[in-house]
């Protein structure tokens, strides 16, 4: 499919963030809820392990099952996201998320393994369906891209705030109560999605009726789609790999205890949220000073310089500044990728966002593995080389995203 075959429903004006948030209320709430099961699992890993009668290492390793499920299910389901009403797909994902939370609350090792698998599978369908559903409700132009990036900004804000928020109710009903509360909220939200009217979508002569494999071929034919998906995978590998060893770096270099490091994590999360929010707003402007394609490349250049300097920083203030820069620059890249995929892929935006989510799952595990190899071979200079190299590859891929190919 070429860009010319996509017939957009019309470029709607971009409303304010508050108005858009009100219109997308259930979508944004569902995107926040999607992060809660694994947030509870990570926050209460020690008591969960004790209740299940296993080690923290063994229980923590189950998280990898979720990533594998997200990769497999996300890649398999991606072409189907444009053939089923997206609000129904999102509702099904919420039901599966609720079921997983109930299983996790059982507290047994096998039940928790099933919990991790089902959460990964549910989010791999739910998150791209939510972003695509939000975009569909605002046509095919800048407003559609802004709606999708508002969903990702909500997720980054949730990631930053969720841990302290789930800790407070756990004082009353424990970690099992948290998971059961997630289950109730998920199922209640699913009813809202199943009752919603389908959003108007960009029309195409053949997009929604394409066969399974033909959807992949059509997506590959959208100008810039493949390099954008490659950028997303590599950017995720570089950033999530860096986050995997962030606590260890601050401990070994600056001897920060976990309580103080929590402030570093909040700084990184806040920088990512602000960067994602502002970049999403800027790229939806009618006449942006810098096109999203150029902002994508510039942000990767900033990220490359920041990661190269971070691991050689011996001053705490400098390291904190570079931590914030890395969070903001990667958030900007993520916002540019989502915006361009939504605007270029038209009726294939659900497939594109599904493949993007699967690639990001792969990137999360690949980044941690590659960073571990670099750390083992050459210490933190080795991690700098590893993550710098991945970022450089993403930068090279971004050069193939040519301006002017929006649907």
C-alpha positions as CSV (number, residue, x, y, z in Angstrom):
1,X,0.0,0.0,0.0
2,X,1.3,3.4,-0.9
3,X,0.5,6.7,0.8
4,X,-1.8,7.6,-2.1
5,X,-4.2,4.7,-1.5
6,X,-5.1,6.0,1.9
7,X,-8.1,8.3,1.9
8,X,-8.3,10.0,5.3
9,X,-11.6,10.9,6.9
10,X,-10.4,14.5,7.2
11,X,-7.9,16.4,9.2
12,X,-9.7,17.6,12.4
13,X,-8.5,20.6,14.4
14,X,-6.3,19.7,17.4
15,X,-8.2,20.4,20.6
16,X,-6.5,21.4,23.9
17,X,-4.9,18.7,26.0
18,X,-7.6,19.0,28.6
19,X,-10.5,18.7,26.1
20,X,-8.8,15.8,24.4
21,X,-8.2,14.1,27.8
22,X,-11.9,14.5,28.6
23,X,-13.0,13.0,25.3
24,X,-10.5,10.1,25.8
25,X,-11.2,9.6,29.5
26,X,-11.9,5.8,29.4
27,X,-9.0,5.2,26.9
28,X,-6.5,7.1,29.2
29,X,-7.8,5.4,32.3
30,X,-7.4,2.0,30.6
31,X,-3.9,2.8,29.5
32,X,-3.0,3.6,33.1
33,X,-4.6,0.4,34.4
34,X,-2.6,-1.7,32.0
35,X,0.6,-0.8,33.9
36,X,-0.7,-1.7,37.3
37,X,-0.4,-5.5,37.4
38,X,3.3,-5.5,36.8
39,X,3.8,-2.5,39.0
40,X,2.2,-4.4,41.9
41,X,4.4,-7.5,41.0
42,X,7.6,-5.4,41.0
43,X,6.8,-3.3,44.1
44,X,5.9,-6.3,46.2
45,X,8.3,-8.8,44.7
46,X,9.8,-9.8,48.1
47,X,6.5,-10.5,50.0
48,X,5.1,-12.2,46.8
49,X,8.1,-14.5,46.7
50,X,7.8,-15.3,50.4
51,X,4.1,-16.1,50.1
52,X,4.8,-18.3,47.1
53,X,7.6,-20.1,48.9
54,X,10.3,-19.3,46.3
55,X,13.3,-17.0,45.9
56,X,13.2,-13.5,44.7
57,X,15.4,-14.4,41.8
58,X,13.1,-17.2,40.7
59,X,10.0,-15.0,41.1
60,X,11.6,-12.0,39.4
61,X,12.5,-14.2,36.4
62,X,8.8,-14.9,35.8
63,X,8.6,-11.3,34.5
64,X,10.5,-12.5,31.4
65,X,7.5,-14.7,30.6
66,X,5.4,-11.6,30.2
67,X,7.9,-10.1,27.7
68,X,8.0,-13.3,25.6
69,X,4.2,-13.5,25.6
70,X,3.9,-9.8,24.6
71,X,6.4,-10.4,21.7
72,X,4.7,-13.5,20.4
73,X,1.1,-12.4,20.9
74,X,1.7,-8.9,19.8
75,X,3.4,-9.9,16.5
76,X,0.7,-12.5,15.8
77,X,-2.3,-10.3,16.5
78,X,-1.0,-7.0,15.0
79,X,-2.6,-7.4,11.5
80,X,-5.9,-8.3,13.2
81,X,-6.1,-5.0,15.1
82,X,-7.5,-3.2,12.0
83,X,-10.1,-5.9,11.2
84,X,-11.9,-5.8,14.5
85,X,-13.4,-2.7,16.1
86,X,-10.6,-1.4,18.3
87,X,-12.8,-0.7,21.3
88,X,-13.9,-4.3,21.4
89,X,-10.3,-5.4,21.2
90,X,-9.4,-3.1,24.1
91,X,-12.4,-4.5,26.0
92,X,-11.2,-8.0,25.5
93,X,-7.7,-7.0,26.6
94,X,-9.1,-5.5,29.8
95,X,-11.0,-8.8,30.5
96,X,-7.8,-10.8,30.0
97,X,-6.0,-8.3,32.3
98,X,-8.6,-8.8,35.0
99,X,-8.4,-12.6,34.7
100,X,-4.6,-12.4,35.1
101,X,-4.9,-10.3,38.2
102,X,-7.2,-12.8,39.8
103,X,-4.8,-15.6,39.0
104,X,-1.9,-13.6,40.5
105,X,-3.8,-13.0,43.7
106,X,-3.9,-16.8,44.3
107,X,-0.2,-16.4,45.3
108,X,1.0,-19.8,44.1
109,X,4.1,-20.1,41.9
110,X,2.3,-21.7,38.9
111,X,-0.5,-19.2,39.2
112,X,1.9,-16.3,39.2
113,X,3.7,-17.7,36.2
114,X,0.3,-17.8,34.4
115,X,-0.3,-14.2,35.7
116,X,2.9,-13.0,34.0
117,X,2.1,-14.7,30.8
118,X,-1.4,-13.4,30.6
119,X,-0.4,-9.8,31.6
120,X,2.1,-9.8,28.7
121,X,-0.4,-11.2,26.3
122,X,-3.1,-8.8,27.4
123,X,-1.0,-5.6,27.3
124,X,0.4,-6.5,23.8
125,X,-3.2,-6.3,22.5
126,X,-4.6,-3.7,24.8
127,X,-2.0,-0.9,24.4
128,X,-1.8,-0.6,20.6
129,X,-5.6,-1.0,20.5
130,X,-6.0,1.9,22.9
131,X,-3.6,4.2,21.0
132,X,-5.2,3.3,17.6
133,X,-8.7,3.8,19.0
134,X,-7.7,7.2,20.4
135,X,-6.2,8.2,17.0
136,X,-9.3,7.0,15.1
137,X,-11.5,9.4,17.0
138,X,-9.6,12.4,15.7
139,X,-9.4,11.7,12.0
140,X,-6.0,11.2,10.2
141,X,-4.0,14.3,10.7
142,X,-2.2,16.1,13.5
143,X,-5.0,15.6,16.0
144,X,-4.8,11.8,15.5
145,X,-1.1,11.7,16.2
146,X,-1.6,13.9,19.3
147,X,-4.3,11.6,20.6
148,X,-2.0,8.6,20.3
149,X,0.9,10.3,22.0
150,X,-1.4,11.4,24.8
151,X,-2.1,7.8,25.5
152,X,1.7,7.1,25.8
153,X,2.2,10.1,27.9
154,X,-0.4,8.9,30.3
155,X,1.4,5.5,30.5
156,X,4.7,7.2,31.3
157,X,3.0,9.3,34.0
158,X,1.5,6.2,35.5
159,X,4.8,4.4,35.5
160,X,6.3,7.3,37.5
161,X,3.5,7.5,40.1
162,X,2.1,4.0,40.3
163,X,4.6,2.5,42.8
164,X,3.8,4.9,45.7
165,X,0.1,4.9,44.8
166,X,-0.2,1.1,45.0
167,X,1.8,1.0,48.2
168,X,-0.8,3.0,50.2
169,X,-3.8,0.7,49.7
170,X,-1.6,-2.3,50.3
171,X,-1.3,-1.1,53.9
172,X,-5.0,-1.9,54.2
173,X,-5.5,-5.1,52.1
174,X,-2.0,-6.3,51.1
175,X,-0.7,-7.0,47.6
176,X,-3.4,-9.6,46.9
177,X,-6.0,-6.9,47.5
178,X,-4.2,-4.6,45.0
179,X,-4.4,-7.3,42.3
180,X,-8.1,-8.0,43.0
181,X,-8.8,-4.2,42.9
182,X,-7.1,-4.1,39.5
183,X,-9.3,-7.0,38.3
184,X,-12.5,-5.2,39.4
185,X,-11.4,-2.0,37.7
186,X,-10.3,-3.8,34.5
187,X,-13.6,-5.7,34.1
188,X,-15.7,-2.6,34.9
189,X,-13.8,-0.6,32.2
190,X,-14.2,-3.4,29.7
191,X,-18.0,-2.9,30.0
192,X,-17.5,0.7,29.0
193,X,-15.5,-0.2,25.9
194,X,-17.9,-3.0,24.8
195,X,-20.8,-0.4,25.0
196,X,-19.0,2.3,23.1
197,X,-19.9,3.1,19.5
198,X,-17.1,2.4,17.0
199,X,-14.9,5.3,16.1
200,X,-14.9,6.6,12.5
201,X,-11.6,5.4,10.9
202,X,-9.6,6.4,7.9
203,X,-11.1,4.7,4.8
204,X,-9.2,2.6,2.4
205,X,-10.1,0.6,-0.7
206,X,-8.4,-2.5,0.7
207,X,-6.9,-1.8,4.1
208,X,-9.4,-3.4,6.6
209,X,-10.1,-6.3,4.1
210,X,-6.5,-7.3,3.6
211,X,-5.5,-10.8,4.4
212,X,-3.2,-11.7,7.3
213,X,0.1,-11.8,5.4
214,X,-1.0,-9.0,3.0
215,X,-1.3,-6.7,6.0
216,X,2.4,-7.1,6.8
217,X,3.2,-6.5,3.1
218,X,1.0,-3.4,2.9
219,X,2.6,-2.1,6.1
220,X,6.0,-2.6,4.7
221,X,5.0,-0.5,1.7
222,X,4.0,2.5,3.7
223,X,6.9,5.1,3.3
224,X,9.0,5.2,6.4
225,X,7.1,2.6,8.3
226,X,9.9,0.0,8.4
227,X,12.7,2.4,9.5
228,X,10.3,3.9,12.2
229,X,9.7,0.4,13.6
230,X,13.4,-0.3,13.6
231,X,14.0,3.0,15.4
232,X,11.4,2.0,18.0
233,X,13.0,-1.4,18.6
234,X,16.6,0.0,18.9
235,X,15.6,3.0,21.0
236,X,13.7,0.8,23.4
237,X,16.7,-1.6,23.6
238,X,19.1,1.3,24.4
239,X,16.8,3.0,27.0
240,X,15.4,0.0,28.8
241,X,18.8,-1.6,28.9
242,X,20.2,1.6,30.4
243,X,17.4,1.6,33.0
244,X,18.1,-2.0,33.9
245,X,21.6,-1.1,35.2
246,X,20.8,2.4,36.4
247,X,20.5,1.5,40.1
248,X,23.7,-0.5,40.0
249,X,25.6,2.4,38.4
250,X,24.5,5.0,40.9
251,X,25.3,2.6,43.7
252,X,28.8,1.8,42.5
253,X,29.7,5.3,41.3
254,X,28.1,7.5,43.9
255,X,27.1,5.0,46.7
256,X,23.4,6.0,46.6
257,X,21.2,3.8,48.8
258,X,17.9,2.6,47.5
259,X,15.9,5.4,49.3
260,X,17.9,8.1,47.6
261,X,18.0,6.3,44.3
262,X,14.2,6.4,44.3
263,X,14.5,10.1,43.7
264,X,16.8,9.4,40.7
265,X,14.1,7.1,39.3
266,X,11.5,9.8,39.8
267,X,13.7,12.3,38.0
268,X,14.1,9.9,35.0
269,X,10.4,9.2,34.9
270,X,9.4,12.9,35.2
271,X,11.8,13.8,32.4
272,X,10.3,11.1,30.2
273,X,6.8,12.1,30.9
274,X,7.4,15.8,30.2
275,X,9.4,15.1,27.1
276,X,6.7,12.8,25.8
277,X,3.9,15.2,26.5
278,X,5.6,18.3,25.0
279,X,6.9,16.4,22.0
280,X,3.5,15.0,21.3
281,X,2.0,18.5,21.5
282,X,4.6,20.1,19.4
283,X,4.4,17.5,16.6
284,X,0.7,18.1,16.4
285,X,1.1,21.8,15.7
286,X,-0.1,23.0,12.3
287,X,3.3,24.4,11.2
288,X,6.0,23.0,13.6
289,X,9.4,24.7,13.4
290,X,11.0,21.3,13.1
291,X,9.3,18.5,11.3
292,X,8.8,15.3,13.4
293,X,11.3,13.4,11.1
294,X,14.0,16.0,11.9
295,X,13.1,16.1,15.6
296,X,13.4,12.3,15.6
297,X,17.0,12.4,14.3
298,X,18.0,15.4,16.5
299,X,16.7,13.7,19.6
300,X,18.7,10.5,18.8
301,X,21.8,12.6,18.4
302,X,21.2,14.1,21.9
303,X,20.6,10.7,23.3
304,X,23.8,9.4,21.8
305,X,25.8,12.2,23.3
306,X,24.1,11.8,26.7
307,X,24.6,8.1,27.0
308,X,28.3,8.4,26.0
309,X,28.9,11.0,28.7
310,X,26.7,9.4,31.4
311,X,28.9,6.3,32.1
312,X,32.0,8.5,32.4
313,X,30.5,11.1,34.7
314,X,32.2,11.3,38.1
315,X,30.1,14.3,39.4
316,X,26.7,13.4,40.8
317,X,25.1,16.6,39.5
318,X,26.3,16.0,36.0
319,X,25.1,12.4,36.1
320,X,21.6,13.6,37.3
321,X,21.5,16.1,34.4
322,X,22.4,13.4,31.9
323,X,19.8,11.1,33.4
324,X,17.1,13.8,32.8
325,X,18.4,14.5,29.3
326,X,18.3,10.8,28.4
327,X,14.7,10.4,29.7
328,X,13.5,13.5,27.8
329,X,15.4,12.7,24.5
330,X,14.1,9.1,24.4
331,X,10.6,10.3,25.2
332,X,10.8,12.7,22.3
333,X,11.9,9.9,20.0
334,X,9.0,7.7,21.2
335,X,6.5,10.5,20.6
336,X,7.8,11.2,17.1
337,X,7.6,7.4,16.2
338,X,4.0,7.1,17.4
339,X,3.0,10.3,15.7
340,X,4.5,9.4,12.3
341,X,3.2,5.9,12.4
342,X,-0.3,7.1,13.1
343,X,-0.2,9.8,10.5
344,X,1.4,7.7,7.7
345,X,-0.2,4.4,8.1
346,X,-3.9,5.4,7.9
347,X,-6.1,2.4,8.2
348,X,-3.1,0.2,9.0
349,X,-2.3,2.2,12.2
350,X,-3.6,-0.6,14.4
351,X,-1.3,-3.1,12.7
352,X,1.6,-0.6,12.9
353,X,1.2,0.1,16.6
354,X,0.8,-3.6,17.3
355,X,4.1,-4.4,15.5
356,X,5.7,-1.5,17.3
357,X,4.6,-2.8,20.7
358,X,6.0,-6.3,19.9
359,X,9.3,-4.8,18.7
360,X,9.5,-2.8,21.9
361,X,9.0,-6.0,24.0
362,X,11.9,-7.6,22.1
363,X,14.0,-4.4,22.6
364,X,13.4,-4.5,26.3
365,X,15.0,-7.9,26.7
366,X,17.6,-7.4,24.0
367,X,18.8,-4.2,25.6
368,X,19.2,-5.7,29.1
369,X,21.1,-8.7,27.6
370,X,23.5,-6.6,25.4
371,X,24.1,-4.2,28.3
372,X,25.0,-7.1,30.5
373,X,27.5,-8.4,28.0
374,X,29.1,-5.0,27.8
375,X,29.2,-4.6,31.6
376,X,30.7,-8.1,32.0
377,X,33.4,-7.6,29.4
378,X,34.5,-4.0,30.1
379,X,32.6,-2.6,33.1
380,X,30.6,0.6,32.6
381,X,32.7,1.8,29.6
382,X,31.4,-1.4,28.0
383,X,27.8,-0.5,28.7
384,X,28.5,2.9,27.2
385,X,29.8,1.3,24.1
386,X,26.8,-1.2,24.0
387,X,24.1,1.4,24.4
388,X,25.9,4.0,22.4
389,X,26.2,1.5,19.5
390,X,22.5,0.6,19.7
391,X,21.6,4.3,19.7
392,X,23.9,5.0,16.7
393,X,22.1,2.2,14.8
394,X,18.7,3.9,15.6
395,X,20.1,7.2,14.4
396,X,21.2,5.6,11.1
397,X,17.7,4.1,10.7
398,X,16.1,7.5,11.3
399,X,17.8,8.9,8.3
400,X,15.6,6.7,6.1
401,X,12.5,8.3,7.4
402,X,11.9,10.9,4.6
403,X,9.7,14.0,5.2
404,X,6.4,14.5,3.4
405,X,5.0,11.0,3.3
406,X,2.0,11.4,5.6
407,X,-1.3,9.8,4.7
